[in-house]
Amino acid sequence: MSRAETKTARLLLIEDLLLSHPEGLSQAELARNLGVNRSTINRYLPDIPAHIYIDDLDGCRWKIDRQAYLVNVHFNLNEAMAVHLAARLLATRMDRLNPYAASALSKLGLSLQSLAPQISDHITRSAEVMNGRGQKQDLVYLQALEKLTLAWAENRKVRVWHRSEKEQEVHDYLFSPYFIEPNAIGQSTYVFGLREPPGEIRTFKIERIERVEILRETYVIPNDFDPQEILADAWGIWFTRDEPVEVKLIFHPRVAHRVGETRWHRSEQVELQEDGSLLWRALIAQPREMMPWVRGWGADVEVLKPQWMRDEISNEAKELMEIYFGDNTRSKG
């Protein structure tokens, strides 16, 4: 192997080492891992790519700029279509502008120009729509998402300033990001992690985060943390340590087929009744989270359990009757 080939190979090894060490490595640590002299590492300085930098504030440690690093990924046609569908779903269910999703879709479209030009054209158009004026521009949200993503990638704690839903007051917390999850129900994005106080797993709606400061302090995600397990009984993103609650609904025959052709929850059980109606059961962590979905079926669904949900829907139906039929003069105004 020539000297140039050796240098190229070692630069790639340095890149791999830094990717696996978010905290960075000193020149001595790099030399020890590569089995070379420290002076050899020093000679590579003029040739390091732009996404590798030396952090002078952290003991001159070599680090990777994870926001600038380009991931090399290859898709076949069906995999590319799966990414396209995921990005389109994101675009239709999230109301805020996300230029990164649009950029990723645009790159996907360009990569398919030779393989499938007609699909490439539609993917490129989708990217243009996602980056258009129809989406809500929220720079505070985008900056919060960027910083939380970087902190999660580098296992670094953050301080977040979060606006509470009820009091609309802003509180700051020390936070360790464990997972980021979109929620189609509320067209929003949530971050899960360890919040201090109280030193327990909590979620923040990123749209309510007004500021994020990335700290130097690092954290380790516990081995037993599994977001799939935590959200297993959730309707969306609301979870609880308590036992899930049985929800029982009966759907009118006119919508029974529509309800039955979609799997709405992993625990659901459906039974077609003799009259054509559909009995739907599921164990839900926080049934209140599914209330908008239940309301959306209107008179085509009846809540059988839990009783508090049945009572709330019944009371709302009475209020609607009052609004539309209780005061005839109001409707004529």
N, C-alpha and C positions, 0 to 999 in steps of 0.2 A: 504494500500500500504506500502511495506517495505521501509526501509531507502534507500537501494540500488536502488529500483525501483523509488523512489522519486528523487534521484540524477540523474539517467538516464533520467527521464522525464524532469528535469530542464536543463540538458545539451542539450537536443534536443530543448528546448525552447530558450536557449541562442543562439544556432545555427540559429534558425529561426529569432530571433531578429537581429542578426548580418547580416544575408542575406538581411534583409530589411533596414539596416542602413549601407551603404557602407562607411560612414565616421567613423564608429566605435562607441562604447559606453563605457563610463567610468564604473568603478566598481559600483559606486553609482547609475548610471542610470540602470544598469542591475538589481541591487538589488531592485530598486523601481519598475521596470517592473514586476519582479517576486514576489514581495511582501515578500521579505526576508531581513535579515540583511546583511550588507556588509561583515561581517565575514564569512557568509555562502558561498558567492561567492568566497571568498579567499580560502576556503577549497576545492573548486573544481579545483584549479589550477593544481594539479598533474594528474587530470583525463581528462583535455581538449584534444580533438583530435589534430593531427598535423596540420590540416588546420586552426586552430584558434590560433592566436598569440596576444601578447601584444605589441603595438607600443610605445616604450619608447620615440620616438622623437615627438610623438603627444599626450603628456599628459597621457601616460600609458593607452591608449584606447584599448579595446579589438576589434579585427578585424578578418575577415575571409580572408584567402588567396584564392582568387577566382580561381587562376590558379591551385591550388592543390585540391580544393574541387571537389568531384566526385558526379555528378548528377545521381540520381537513376531514370532510365526511363525503362518502360516496353512496348514492342511492340508486337502486334500480327503478324502473318505471312505476311499479306498484307502491314502492316505499315513498317515492316522490309524491305520488297522489295522496298517500296517507298524510304526509306533512302538509300538503295543500289543503286537505279537508280540515285538519286540525287548526290551521291558520285562519281559514274561512270561518270556522266555528268561533274562534276567538274574536274575529272582526265583527261578527253579527251579534255576539252576546256581551261584548265589552264596549261601553260608550266612549271611552277615552282614547285619544290618539296614542298609538304605540308605534313609533317609527322603526323600532327594531323588528317588530313582526312584519311590517311592510318591506323592510330591507331584506329580511330572510326570504320572504316570498318572491321578491324581485330576483334575487340571486338564483333561487330555484327555477324560476321561469327562464332565465338566461341559460342555465345549464341544460335545459331540455330543448333548446332551439333545434338542434340537429336530430335528436332522437324522436321528438314528437312536437313539431312546430305548432300544430293547432292547440295542443294542451298548453304549450309554452306561452302562446298568445293570451289565452284566458287567464293563466296564472299571473302574468305580467299586468293584465288589466285589473285583476283582483288586488294586486299590490298597490296600484295607483289609487284604487277606491279606498283602501285602508289608510292611505296617506293623504286622503282628501280632506276637504273642509267640513264634511258631514260629521266627522268625529269631534268630540269635545277636547279642546286643547287645555291640558292641565299640567303645567310645568312642575308644580309642587309634587303632584303624584308621580310624574315620571322620574324626577330626581330622587324621590324616596325609594321607588322601585329599583333604580340603578344602584343606590348605595346599599340597600338591603341585599341585592343580588351579589354585589362584590363582597360584602361582609360574610354572607353565607358561603361563598366560594373560598374565602380565606380564613374561615372560622374565627372571625374577629367580632368582639362584642360591639354593640352600638348603644348610643343614647337616643331614644326616640321621644319626640314631643307629639302626643296623641290627643285629639279632641274627642271627648266623651260624647256619646250620642244623646243622652238625656240632658245633662247639665250644660253641654256645649262649652265646657271648660277644658283648657289644655293642661295636661299633666305630663311630666317627663319620667321615663323609666330607663333602667339599665336592662338591656335585652340581648339575648343570644338567638339569632335566627336559626331555626331547625328545618323549616319547610315553607314553601310558598305555594298557595293553592288558589286557583280562580274559582269563582262562584257564579254560575250562570244565572241563578235565581235573582240575585240582586245586581247583576252586571258589575261585579266588584272583585277585588283581589285581597286575599288575607295572608298574613305571615304568622306562622306558628313558631313558638320558641319559649325559652325560659325567661320569664319576666321577674325582675327584682325591683321592688317587692311585688309579689309575696314569695318569690323563690319557687314558683310552680309554672307548669305549662299554661300559656295563655295565647290568645290570638289578637292580632290587631288588624282592623280594616285599613288597608294601605291608603285608601282614599281619604281617611281621617287623620293621617299622619302629616303633620305640618313641617316637621324637620327631622333629619337623621344625621347624627354625627358618628362616624366610624372611629372606634377607639383602637389603641394598640393592644389592649388586653385580649387574649385569645380564649377559646372555649373548646370543649369536646362534646359532641353530640353523644348521649348515652347509647350504648349498644341496644338497649331494649326500647328505644324510641322508634315506633313504626307508625307513620301517618296513616297507612292503609288500615291498621288495626284501630287507631283512634277514631277514624271517620267511618268505620265499618257500619255503624248503626245510624249515622247522621243522615238527614235528608239532604243537606248541603254541606255546611261546615260547622254547624253547632254540635258540640259533643258534650258528653257528661260521663262522670265515673259511675253514675247510678245505673240501675237496670233499665233497658229500653222499655218504652210504653207501647202496648198493643193499640194499633189504630185499625178500626173496622169501618169500612165504607160500603155502601150499596149504590151501584151506578145504574141509571135508567137504560132500558134495552136499546134506545136510540144511540147511545154512546158506548155501549158495552164492547163492541168490536174495536173501536178506537182505543179504549183504555187497555184492552187485552193484548193488542199488538205491540205494545211498548212495555219494557221492563223498567218500572219506575224506581224500584228499590231492591237491593240484593235479597232482602228477607221476605219479599212479598209472596203471597199465595192468592190465587184467584180461583173462583168457582162460578161457573155459569149456572144460573138458576133456571128453573122450569119456565118462568115467565119471560126469559130472555135477558133479565137483569144480570149484573155481575157483582158478586161479593168479593171485596178486595180486603186483604189483611196484610199487615206488616208490623214489625217491631222497630220503632223509631226512637232515637235518642232524645230528641227535643221536638215533639210534635208541633209546637207552635211555629217552627220554621216552615212547615208545610202548609200552613193556613192559606197563604196566597194561592197556592196550587188548588187547594180544596175549593176556595171561593171561585176560582176561575171556571169551575164546572157548573156553577150556578145551580139551577133547579134539577140538573141531571145527576146530582149526587146527594145522598143522605148520609150524615154522620151517625154511626151507631155507637162507636166508642172512640175515645174516652168521653165521659159524660160532660166534662167541662168544655170540650170542643163542640159537642152537640149543642150545649147551652149557648155558647158564644155565637155560633152560626145562626141559631134560632133567633137570638136577640137582634142580630144584624138584619135578618130577614124582616123582622117586625119594624125596625128602623127604616128599612127601604120602603116598606109599605106606607109608612107615615110620610116619607119624603115624596113619594109619587102619587099617593092616593089620599093622604090625610088632610091636605089643604088644597082644594081645587083652585082657589084664587091665586095661589102661589104659582101654579103651573101655567096660568093664563098670563102672568106678568111678562 
